[in-house]
């Protein structure tokens, strides 16, 4: 979703602020009605963008059109994190660099074993049957079917996790929510993500290297010409990252400092 947006921003130079809000709201739509309504607003803002998104294929960037369950997370984050911490270690020999990265992954894996969090919200509930509930949240009405793990808001079935309205129905029935969550959200499966250890290597003098490997000579590439100046160690930043300012803010409770970004 993010990379498509950067392409749109570079290709269509018109009303980026409003278009950004519409685009990301459209990508995250849980129902077709929401999606179609927001696409109509995109067309009103710039018809070329709607045609561009249609040509890409809605299933590639839209939640409601996805043909498979997606994680909806930035899966490149681990690579970005490694790029930062290995910025200067890249000057090491390949074996030392890999050992350095292995040590970092060992530490990160151990830290991730102890993280977890959650939330709950309770609107007004009216039960039709043991499994079907009508949930009123302000002026909006949502239908929850606990048997099929579905809600008219779309989040229950897409996220495979009880939405606020399903949680309200479960609270109304005084029933636990655990059995309505996908196994992927359980602490047990979270721990399984990090249960495979990053095995350490013995000293290089103890390696048992096959002869055909030890005799192989790997020469540096000969093609191409080295560019002038120092080799680049950081990735190229997008337009949005370059044109943003960072301000330090402090927490009112603990006094700790953090960073927030405001687009300019």
ChimeraX attribute file (.defattr): number of C-alpha atoms within 10 A of each C-alpha:
attribute: neighborCount
match mode: 1-to-1
recipient: residues
	/A:1	15
	/A:2	10
	/A:3	9
	/A:4	14
	/A:5	16
	/A:6	14
	/A:7	10
	/A:8	20
	/A:9	19
	/A:10	11
	/A:11	12
	/A:12	13
	/A:13	9
	/A:14	13
	/A:15	11
	/A:16	16
	/A:17	10
	/A:18	11
	/A:19	20
	/A:20	16
	/A:21	12
	/A:22	17
	/A:23	23
	/A:24	16
	/A:25	16
	/A:26	24
	/A:27	20
	/A:28	16
	/A:29	21
	/A:30	22
	/A:31	17
	/A:32	14
	/A:33	10
	/A:34	15
	/A:35	19
	/A:36	13
	/A:37	12
	/A:38	20
	/A:39	21
	/A:40	14
	/A:41	16
	/A:42	21
	/A:43	14
	/A:44	12
	/A:45	17
	/A:46	16
	/A:47	13
	/A:48	15
	/A:49	20
	/A:50	17
	/A:51	11
	/A:52	14
	/A:53	18
	/A:54	11
	/A:55	9
	/A:56	11
	/A:57	12
	/A:58	15
	/A:59	14
	/A:60	14
	/A:61	18
	/A:62	21
	/A:63	23
	/A:64	20
	/A:65	17
	/A:66	14
	/A:67	11
	/A:68	9
	/A:69	10
	/A:70	10
	/A:71	8
	/A:72	10
	/A:73	7
	/A:74	9
	/A:75	9
	/A:76	8
	/A:77	10
	/A:78	10
	/A:79	9
	/A:80	12
	/A:81	10
	/A:82	13
	/A:83	16
	/A:84	13
	/A:85	13
	/A:86	17
	/A:87	12
	/A:88	11
	/A:89	16
	/A:90	15
	/A:91	10
	/A:92	12
	/A:93	9
	/A:94	11
	/A:95	10
	/A:96	13
	/A:97	15
	/A:98	15
	/A:99	13
	/A:100	16
	/A:101	15
	/A:102	16
	/A:103	13
	/A:104	15
	/A:105	16
	/A:106	15
	/A:107	11
	/A:108	12
	/A:109	17
	/A:110	12
	/A:111	11
	/A:112	13
	/A:113	15
	/A:114	10
	/A:115	9
	/A:116	10
	/A:117	4
	/A:118	4
	/A:119	6
	/A:120	11
	/A:121	11
	/A:122	17
	/A:123	15
	/A:124	14
	/A:125	23
	/A:126	13
	/A:127	15
	/A:128	11
	/A:129	9
	/A:130	11
	/A:131	15
	/A:132	19
	/A:133	23
	/A:134	22
	/A:135	23
	/A:136	17
	/A:137	14
	/A:138	8
	/A:139	5
	/A:140	7
	/A:141	15
	/A:142	16
	/A:143	21
	/A:144	30
	/A:145	18
	/A:146	19
	/A:147	10
	/A:148	12
	/A:149	18
	/A:150	21
	/A:151	24
	/A:152	16
	/A:153	19
	/A:154	17
	/A:155	20
	/A:156	25
	/A:157	16
	/A:158	21
	/A:159	16
	/A:160	17
	/A:161	22
	/A:162	27
	/A:163	22
	/A:164	20
	/A:165	29
	/A:166	31
	/A:167	24
	/A:168	23
	/A:169	30
	/A:170	21
	/A:171	16
	/A:172	16
	/A:173	13
	/A:174	9
	/A:175	11
	/A:176	10
	/A:177	14
	/A:178	12
	/A:179	10
	/A:180	18
	/A:181	15
	/A:182	12
	/A:183	14
	/A:184	13
	/A:185	13
	/A:186	13
	/A:187	14
	/A:188	10
	/A:189	12
	/A:190	17
	/A:191	15
	/A:192	12
	/A:193	13
	/A:194	16
	/A:195	12
	/A:196	9
	/A:197	10
	/A:198	14
	/A:199	9
	/A:200	10
	/A:201	10
	/A:202	8
	/A:203	7
	/A:204	9
	/A:205	6
	/A:206	8
	/A:207	9
	/A:208	8
	/A:209	10
	/A:210	8
	/A:211	8
	/A:212	7
	/A:213	8
	/A:214	9
	/A:215	9
	/A:216	8
	/A:217	7
	/A:218	6
	/A:219	6
	/A:220	6
	/A:221	6
	/A:222	6
	/A:223	6
	/A:224	6
	/A:225	6
	/A:226	8
	/A:227	7
	/A:228	6
	/A:229	6
	/A:230	7
	/A:231	8
	/A:232	8
	/A:233	12
	/A:234	10
	/A:235	9
	/A:236	9
	/A:237	9
	/A:238	10
	/A:239	11
	/A:240	11
	/A:241	11
	/A:242	11
	/A:243	11
	/A:244	11
	/A:245	12
	/A:246	11
	/A:247	9
	/A:248	9
	/A:249	12
	/A:250	11
	/A:251	9
	/A:252	8
	/A:253	6
	/A:254	7
	/A:255	9
	/A:256	9
	/A:257	10
	/A:258	11
	/A:259	10
	/A:260	9
	/A:261	11
	/A:262	9
	/A:263	11
	/A:264	8
